[in-house]
Amino acid sequence: MKPSDTFKSKGPELLVDLAQHSAAALVELAALDSEKAEQLGREIANRMAAHWGGQNIYFPMGLSLKLSQRDQQIYDEFNGTNHSDLARKHGVSLQWIYKIVKAVRQEEIARRQGALF
């Protein structure tokens, strides 16, 4: 029996799933061959188990990160006059676009200025 077969049949469901998703990402994004990707996927799962094993873990959905990325994209696409276009494109209200642009602008200013005093 190959190591991959043993891992799939005897490994805990979460680790098997993690290994499979890692392998799929490695094939898709790093253009690795599937055998090497599966091997690396198992190694990632094993390392996660060694580091986090026995603990209750909550996997956040990353919603705030996704929203932050969307907000930055809206700000990057903003040209000063396209509020309505951005609202339609991103499926949010016109008022929300104004709020996003204002918030991201303030973040940009704060980031650039840093601690002036």
C-alpha positions as CSV (number, residue, x, y, z in Angstrom):
1,M,0.0,0.0,0.0
2,K,1.4,3.4,-1.0
3,P,1.8,6.1,1.7
4,S,-0.9,8.2,0.1
5,D,-3.4,5.3,0.3
6,T,-2.6,4.6,3.9
7,F,-2.9,8.3,4.7
8,K,-6.3,8.6,2.9
9,S,-7.7,5.4,4.6
10,K,-6.3,5.8,8.1
11,G,-5.8,9.5,8.5
12,P,-8.3,11.7,10.3
13,E,-10.8,13.3,8.0
14,L,-9.6,16.9,8.7
15,L,-5.9,16.0,7.9
16,V,-6.9,14.1,4.8
17,D,-9.0,17.1,3.6
18,L,-6.2,19.5,4.4
19,A,-3.7,17.4,2.5
20,Q,-6.0,17.1,-0.5
21,H,-6.7,20.9,-0.6
22,S,-3.0,21.6,-0.2
23,A,-2.1,19.3,-3.0
24,A,-4.8,20.7,-5.3
25,A,-3.5,24.3,-4.6
26,L,0.1,23.1,-5.3
27,V,-0.9,21.6,-8.6
28,E,-3.0,24.6,-9.6
29,L,-0.8,27.5,-8.4
30,A,2.7,26.1,-8.3
31,A,2.4,23.7,-11.4
32,L,3.7,20.7,-9.4
33,D,3.0,17.2,-10.7
34,S,0.2,15.6,-8.7
35,E,2.5,13.0,-7.0
36,K,4.9,15.6,-5.6
37,A,1.9,17.8,-4.6
38,E,0.2,14.9,-2.8
39,Q,3.5,14.2,-0.9
40,L,3.8,17.9,0.1
41,G,0.1,18.0,1.0
42,R,0.6,15.1,3.4
43,E,3.7,16.8,4.9
44,I,1.7,20.0,5.4
45,A,-1.1,18.1,7.2
46,N,1.4,16.2,9.3
47,R,3.2,19.4,10.4
48,M,-0.1,21.0,11.2
49,A,-1.1,18.0,13.3
50,A,2.3,18.1,15.1
51,H,1.9,21.8,15.8
52,W,-1.8,22.1,16.5
53,G,-2.8,18.5,17.4
54,G,-5.1,18.0,20.3
55,Q,-6.3,21.6,20.4
56,N,-9.7,22.9,19.5
57,I,-9.2,25.0,16.5
58,Y,-11.6,27.5,14.9
59,F,-11.0,28.2,11.2
60,P,-12.1,31.8,10.5
61,M,-13.8,32.3,7.2
62,G,-11.6,35.4,6.6
63,L,-14.5,37.6,5.9
64,S,-12.9,40.7,7.2
65,L,-9.8,40.1,5.0
66,K,-12.0,39.6,1.9
67,L,-14.0,42.7,2.7
68,S,-10.8,44.7,3.2
69,Q,-9.5,43.5,-0.1
70,R,-12.8,44.4,-1.8
71,D,-12.7,47.8,-0.2
72,Q,-9.2,48.4,-1.4
73,Q,-10.2,47.4,-4.9
74,I,-13.1,49.8,-4.8
75,Y,-10.8,52.6,-3.6
76,D,-8.3,51.7,-6.3
77,E,-11.0,51.8,-9.0
78,F,-12.5,55.1,-7.6
79,N,-11.8,58.1,-9.9
80,G,-13.8,60.7,-8.0
81,T,-16.9,60.5,-10.2
82,N,-17.8,56.8,-10.5
83,H,-19.6,56.2,-7.2
84,S,-22.7,54.7,-9.0
85,D,-20.7,52.5,-11.3
86,L,-18.8,51.0,-8.4
87,A,-21.9,50.4,-6.4
88,R,-23.5,48.5,-9.3
89,K,-20.3,46.6,-10.0
90,H,-19.7,45.5,-6.4
91,G,-23.4,45.0,-5.5
92,V,-23.5,47.6,-2.6
93,S,-25.4,50.8,-2.1
94,L,-24.2,54.2,-3.2
95,Q,-23.9,55.3,0.4
96,W,-21.7,52.3,1.2
97,I,-19.3,53.3,-1.6
98,Y,-19.0,56.8,-0.1
99,K,-18.3,55.2,3.3
100,I,-15.7,52.7,1.9
101,V,-13.9,55.5,0.0
102,K,-13.8,57.7,3.0
103,A,-12.6,54.9,5.3
104,V,-9.9,53.7,3.0
105,R,-8.7,57.2,2.3
106,Q,-8.3,57.8,6.0
107,E,-6.4,54.6,6.4
108,E,-4.1,55.6,3.5
109,I,-3.5,59.0,5.0
110,A,-2.7,57.5,8.4
111,R,-0.4,54.9,6.9
112,R,1.5,57.6,4.9
113,Q,1.8,60.1,7.7
114,G,2.6,57.6,10.5
115,A,3.4,59.1,13.8
116,L,4.2,62.7,12.9
117,F,4.4,63.9,16.5
